[in-house]
Amino acid sequence: MPINYYIFLSIALFVIGMVGVLTRRNAIIIFMCIELMLNAVNLLLVAFSKMHHAANAAAIPTAGTEGQIFVFFIMVVAAAEVSVGLAIIVMMYRNVHSVDVSFLNRLKH
Amino acid sequence: MGVTQILFWFLSVLALFSALMMVTAKNPIYSVLWLILVFFAISGHYILLNAQFLAIVNIIVYAGAIMVLFLFVIMLMNLNRETEPQKNKWVRVAGAVAGGCLLLVLVAALKDSEVKKNAAMVGEGNIGLIKVLGKELFSTYVVPFEISSVLFLSAMVGAVVIGKKE
């Protein structure tokens, strides 16, 4: 599978996630679109790791593992970030009873 | 077209369609369900690339834990289609245009790149197997691995402290 296909698929998913962050007002949906962007990058990293493995497997048998280890750590950080982020959103909801990000404009007063 | 090609196109179309439905769904619970479908499609891509460990971890961690957490929070706040705030129509059009411009720029920049002649090895190769990944993780990358456990501890403490009711 030519690597270009994976690059374009990952770019498309990333841009869809970015449009979601710009377009929606619900804080939870924005958070989910950030997770979509992270997954697009994960997919591209795994595809590149296989590409490097295909190119260098004769010389170094474990040529592409860095990409997949990086994806593992991205998932670790995403899980930690989701738990803290949702705690913040729940606390925000408890105070103002809304998850609307436009509502937080009040901070500027 | 071989089986891997058909699978690749099917999974890609499924992932893109589910992502679009996720971004445009009014009810937040439908958004979560579409995102779970995206994660399954991406795990399918991982299996196609023979990254077995990451495919299973993706399902268990993302679709199984993180999305369930999102669903709990949405149900806690009782969000549904009627209470959903929406941006002004022109702001949404501007957002879509901005996304389209970024897509255009990135695709145009990478369309004729040199790396095009390389291929991602599909369906074979053993670096995705848990044995090889485990060896690398526990020998070369053991320090980040241990630090990530400290990260989880701090995230747990942070989440509990933030969510505490006075």
Interface residues (C-beta under 8 A of the other chain):
Chain A: M1 P2 I3 N4 Y5 Y6 I7 F8 L9 I11 A12 L13 V15 I16 G17 M18 V19 G20 L22 T23 R24 R25 N26 I28 I29 F31 M32 C33 E35 L36 N39 N42 L43 V46 A47 F48 S49 K50 M51 H53 A54 A55 A57 T62 A63 G64 T65 E66 Q68 I69 V71 F72 F73 M75 V76 V77 A78 A79 A80 E81 V82 S83 V84 L86 A87 I88 I89 V90 M91 Y93 R94 S98 V99 D100 S102
Chain B: T4 Q5 F8 S12 A15 L16 A19 L20 M22 V23 P28 S31 V32 L35 V38 F39 I42 H45 Y46 L49 N50 A51 F53 L54 V57 N58 V61 Y62 A65 I66 L69 F70 V73 I74 L76 M77 L79 E84 P85 Q86 K87 V91 R92 G95 A96 A98 G99 G100 L102 L103 L106 V107 L110 K111 S113 V115 K116 K117 N118 A119 A120 M121 V122 G125 I127 G128 V132 L133 K135 E136 L137 Y141 P144 S148 L151 F152 S154 A155 M156 G158 A159 V160 I162 G163 K165
